Amino acid sequence: MITNFHTYTIIFGCHLRQLMRDETLYKKIGLKIQEIRLQKNLSQQDLAAKCNFEKSNMSRVEAGRVNSTVSTLNKIAKGLDVNIIELFKF
C-alpha cells in the first residue's frame, strides 16, 4: 500500500511540475505580448479589436491564464505586426 501511495505521489508530482512549467510559459508569452503591445502604444482593447477578440480574452492571454493555440498566437502576432517568433523571445 505504501508503495502504491509513493508511486502515485511521484507520478502526480511529475504532472504537477509539468503543469507549473506550462503555466510559467503561458505567463512569459503573455508578458511578451503585453511588452510588445505597450511598445506599439496599443491598448488591450485596440489589440483585441485587431485580432477580432473580446478584450477579456486578450486580458486572459496577457495574464497567462490560458493555453493559447498557435492560431491565436499567430493572430496576435499579426495584430502586433510582428513575426510570431517574437512572442517567444524572452
NUPA-325511 format. One line per field, with one value per residue: residue number from 1; residue in three letters; x, y, z of N, C-alpha, C in turn. Coordinates in nm, 2 decimals, padded with zeros to 4 digits. Example, Ala and Ser with C-alpha at 12.3 -4.5 7.8 and 13.67 -1.06 7.14 Angstrom:
! NUPA-325511
nr	1;2
rest	ALA;SER
n_X	01.32;01.28
n_Y	-00.57;-00.22
n_Z	00.78;00.71
ca_X	01.23;01.37
ca_Y	-00.45;-00.11
ca_Z	00.78;00.71
c_X	01.32;01.29
c_Y	-00.33;00.00
c_Z	00.78;00.79
//
This chain:
! NUPA-325511
nr	1;2;3;4;5;6;7;8;9;10;11;12;13;14;15;16;17;18;19;20;21;22;23;24;25;26;27;28;29;30;31;32;33;34;35;36;37;38;39;40;41;42;43;44;45;46;47;48;49;50;51;52;53;54;55;56;57;58;59;60;61;62;63;64;65;66;67;68;69;70;71;72;73;74;75;76;77;78;79;80;81;82;83;84;85;86;87;88;89;90
rest	MET;ILE;THR;ASN;PHE;HIS;THR;TYR;THR;ILE;ILE;PHE;GLY;CYS;HIS;LEU;ARG;GLN;LEU;MET;ARG;ASP;GLU;THR;LEU;TYR;LYS;LYS;ILE;GLY;LEU;LYS;ILE;GLN;GLU;ILE;ARG;LEU;GLN;LYS;ASN;LEU;SER;GLN;GLN;ASP;LEU;ALA;ALA;LYS;CYS;ASN;PHE;GLU;LYS;SER;ASN;MET;SER;ARG;VAL;GLU;ALA;GLY;ARG;VAL;ASN;SER;THR;VAL;SER;THR;LEU;ASN;LYS;ILE;ALA;LYS;GLY;LEU;ASP;VAL;ASN;ILE;ILE;GLU;LEU;PHE;LYS;PHE
n_X	00.08;00.19;00.38;00.22;00.10;00.33;00.42;00.21;00.23;00.48;00.42;00.20;00.34;00.52;00.35;00.24;00.46;00.52;00.28;00.32;00.55;00.43;00.24;00.41;00.53;00.31;00.26;00.50;00.48;00.25;00.33;00.52;00.37;00.22;00.43;00.53;00.29;00.26;00.49;00.42;00.22;-00.04;-00.37;-00.52;-00.77;-00.75;-00.57;-00.71;-00.93;-00.81;-00.75;-00.99;-01.10;-01.25;-01.20;-01.17;-01.08;-00.82;-00.71;-00.69;-00.51;-00.28;-00.23;-00.15;-00.33;-00.44;-00.40;-00.29;-00.37;-00.17;-00.28;-00.42;-00.21;-00.08;-00.26;-00.25;00.02;00.01;-00.17;-00.01;00.18;00.42;00.65;00.55;00.75;00.86;00.71;00.81;01.05;01.20
n_Y	-00.12;00.13;00.15;00.19;00.43;00.59;00.57;00.69;00.95;01.02;01.02;01.20;01.42;01.47;01.54;01.77;01.93;01.96;02.10;02.33;02.43;02.47;02.67;02.87;02.92;03.01;03.25;03.39;03.42;03.57;03.81;03.89;03.95;04.16;04.34;04.40;04.51;04.74;04.88;04.95;05.13;05.05;04.98;04.72;04.68;04.79;04.61;04.37;04.42;04.43;04.17;04.05;03.96;03.94;04.19;04.09;03.83;03.89;04.00;03.77;03.61;03.78;03.77;03.52;03.31;03.13;02.86;02.93;02.87;02.79;02.92;03.13;03.27;03.34;03.52;03.72;03.80;03.90;04.11;04.27;04.33;04.18;03.91;03.58;03.44;03.64;03.65;03.46;03.52;03.56
n_Z	00.00;00.08;-00.12;-00.35;-00.29;-00.27;-00.54;-00.67;-00.57;-00.68;-00.96;-00.97;-00.87;-01.08;-01.29;-01.18;-01.16;-01.43;-01.51;-01.37;-01.50;-01.76;-01.70;-01.63;-01.88;-02.02;-01.89;-01.95;-02.22;-02.23;-02.10;-02.28;-02.50;-02.39;-02.35;-02.61;-02.71;-02.56;-02.63;-02.88;-02.84;-02.80;-02.68;-02.47;-02.56;-02.82;-02.95;-02.91;-03.08;-03.33;-03.35;-03.36;-03.12;-02.79;-02.54;-02.28;-02.34;-02.44;-02.22;-02.05;-02.20;-02.19;-01.92;-01.88;-01.83;-01.99;-02.22;-02.51;-02.85;-03.14;-03.36;-03.24;-03.12;-03.36;-03.47;-03.29;-03.31;-03.58;-03.53;-03.38;-03.56;-03.59;-03.63;-03.55;-03.40;-03.24;-03.01;-02.85;-02.76;-02.49
ca_X	00.00;00.28;00.45;00.13;00.09;00.46;00.42;00.11;00.29;00.58;00.35;00.13;00.44;00.57;00.25;00.23;00.58;00.49;00.18;00.38;00.63;00.34;00.18;00.52;00.54;00.19;00.28;00.61;00.43;00.16;00.41;00.59;00.26;00.20;00.55;00.52;00.17;00.29;00.59;00.35;00.12;-00.18;-00.44;-00.57;-00.89;-00.71;-00.52;-00.82;-01.01;-00.73;-00.75;-01.13;-01.12;-01.31;-01.09;-01.15;-00.99;-00.69;-00.66;-00.65;-00.39;-00.16;-00.21;-00.10;-00.43;-00.49;-00.31;-00.33;-00.33;-00.08;-00.36;-00.44;-00.08;-00.05;-00.35;-00.20;00.14;-00.03;-00.22;00.11;00.27;00.55;00.66;00.51;00.87;00.89;00.64;00.88;01.19;01.20
ca_Y	00.00;00.24;00.16;00.25;00.57;00.65;00.57;00.79;01.08;01.05;01.05;01.32;01.53;01.50;01.61;01.90;02.01;02.00;02.20;02.46;02.48;02.52;02.79;02.97;02.95;03.09;03.38;03.45;03.46;03.68;03.93;03.94;04.02;04.29;04.43;04.45;04.59;04.87;04.95;05.00;05.22;04.99;04.93;04.58;04.69;04.80;04.48;04.27;04.45;04.39;04.02;04.01;03.90;04.03;04.24;04.00;03.72;03.94;04.01;03.64;03.57;03.85;03.73;03.38;03.23;03.04;02.79;02.98;02.79;02.86;03.01;03.25;03.35;03.40;03.63;03.83;03.85;03.98;04.23;04.35;04.35;04.11;03.76;03.50;03.41;03.74;03.62;03.35;03.58;03.61
ca_Z	00.00;00.08;-00.25;-00.44;-00.25;-00.31;-00.69;-00.70;-00.53;-00.78;-01.08;-00.95;-00.86;-01.21;-01.36;-01.11;-01.20;-01.57;-01.51;-01.33;-01.61;-01.86;-01.66;-01.64;-02.02;-02.06;-01.83;-02.02;-02.35;-02.21;-02.07;-02.40;-02.58;-02.33;-02.37;-02.75;-02.73;-02.50;-02.72;-03.00;-02.79;-02.82;-02.56;-02.49;-02.65;-02.96;-03.00;-02.92;-03.20;-03.44;-03.36;-03.36;-02.99;-02.68;-02.46;-02.17;-02.38;-02.45;-02.09;-02.00;-02.27;-02.14;-01.78;-01.88;-01.77;-02.09;-02.31;-02.64;-02.96;-03.23;-03.44;-03.16;-03.11;-03.49;-03.49;-03.20;-03.38;-03.69;-03.48;-03.33;-03.68;-03.57;-03.66;-03.43;-03.32;-03.14;-02.89;-02.78;-02.73;-02.35
c_X	00.09;00.35;00.35;00.11;00.21;00.46;00.32;00.17;00.40;00.52;00.28;00.23;00.49;00.47;00.23;00.34;00.57;00.39;00.24;00.47;00.54;00.29;00.29;00.54;00.43;00.21;00.39;00.56;00.33;00.23;00.48;00.49;00.23;00.31;00.55;00.40;00.20;00.39;00.52;00.23;-00.02;-00.24;-00.48;-00.69;-00.85;-00.66;-00.62;-00.91;-00.94;-00.73;-00.89;-01.15;-01.20;-01.19;-01.06;-01.06;-00.84;-00.63;-00.61;-00.52;-00.27;-00.13;-00.16;-00.20;-00.48;-00.38;-00.35;-00.28;-00.23;-00.15;-00.39;-00.32;-00.04;-00.13;-00.30;-00.07;00.11;-00.09;-00.12;00.20;00.41;00.54;00.62;00.63;00.90;00.82;00.71;01.02;01.18;01.32
c_Y	00.13;00.26;00.23;00.40;00.65;00.67;00.68;00.93;01.12;01.09;01.18;01.44;01.57;01.58;01.75;01.99;02.05;02.11;02.33;02.52;02.54;02.65;02.90;03.01;03.04;03.24;03.46;03.50;03.58;03.81;03.98;04.01;04.15;04.39;04.49;04.54;04.73;04.95;05.01;05.09;05.17;04.96;04.79;04.58;04.70;04.67;04.37;04.29;04.41;04.24;03.96;03.92;04.00;04.08;04.15;03.88;03.76;03.95;03.88;03.59;03.65;03.81;03.59;03.28;03.13;02.98;02.83;02.89;02.87;02.95;03.14;03.34;03.41;03.52;03.75;03.89;03.94;04.11;04.32;04.38;04.30;03.97;03.69;03.46;03.51;03.72;03.52;03.40;03.64;03.55
c_Z	00.00;-00.05;-00.35;-00.41;-00.30;-00.47;-00.73;-00.68;-00.64;-00.91;-01.07;-00.94;-00.99;-01.29;-01.31;-01.16;-01.35;-01.59;-01.47;-01.43;-01.73;-01.82;-01.66;-01.79;-02.06;-02.01;-01.91;-02.16;-02.34;-02.18;-02.19;-02.49;-02.52;-02.36;-02.51;-02.77;-02.67;-02.58;-02.84;-02.96;-02.82;-02.69;-02.58;-02.58;-02.79;-03.02;-03.01;-03.05;-03.32;-03.46;-03.36;-03.23;-02.90;-02.60;-02.34;-02.21;-02.39;-02.32;-02.03;-02.07;-02.21;-01.99;-01.77;-01.82;-01.87;-02.17;-02.45;-02.75;-03.05;-03.32;-03.37;-03.15;-03.25;-03.51;-03.41;-03.26;-03.50;-03.64;-03.43;-03.44;-03.65;-03.61;-03.53;-03.34;-03.22;-03.01;-02.80;-02.74;-02.59;-02.27
//
